[in-house]
Amino acid sequence: MDAVSIHEAKTHFSRLVARAEAGEEIVVRRGATPVAKIVAYHAPTAPRRPGALKGQIAVGEDFDDTPDEFAEYTA
């Protein structure tokens, strides 16, 4: 993983994107502090389907109840 300054990233952005496309990860740093990472984008393999987990998740009856240890804060 290579690290470059923000100035260098601005100057050579197209080259850095090409390297990311090839599978490399490039860290962008401000001074000595890493602040961002340039990586290749991979589209999701399958579209998300609303309701795909229907019937597999249960919410307890007491979901909205205040726990006993917080009762003093709600009085």
N, C-alpha and C positions, 0 to 999 in steps of 0.2 A: 504494500500500500504506500503510494507516494504522497507526500505533503507539499503543497504549494501555497504561496502567499496570495492574498486577494488580488494584488496588483498583477502577479503572474497569471492568475486564473482569468482576469479580465483580458489580458494581452493575448493569451493562447487558448481562449475558451473552445474554439472549434477543434483544436488538437486534443484538448482534454476530453471533450465529448466523444471523439473518435476512440480514444483509449478506453473510455468507460464502455462504449459499445462493444469493444473487444474483450470485455470482462474484467477490466482493471477497476479498482476503487481508488479515487483520488480525494484526499482530505484537503480542504481549504482552511487555511489558518489566518487569524488576525494576530500579527506578531508571532508569539510562540504558542498561542491558544488555538486549538482546533475549533472551528465554528460550523463547518458544513462538510458534506461528503457528496461527491459526484459519482453516481452509479448508473448502470444501464437500467432502463425501464423495461419491465416485463408485464405485458397485459395479463389480466386474470385469464385462467384457462377456460373457465365456464362462467356464463352469466349468473348473477345471483337471482334466486327465485324467492319472492316473498312467500312466507308460509312453509318453507321447506322443513322446519322443525315442529310443525303443528302436531300436537299430541305428545311431544317429547319433553316439554318443559312444564313444570307445575309450580304455581305460586301459592305459598301457604296462606291459610285463612288469616293468620296474624301478621301478614306482611306490613300493614300500615300501623300496627299497634306500637305504642311507645314502650321500649324496654323498661323494666322496673327500675334499673339503675339511673334512668333519666327522668323519672317521675318528678323529682324536686325542681327540675328546670322548666317543666310545663305547667306547674300549678299557678 
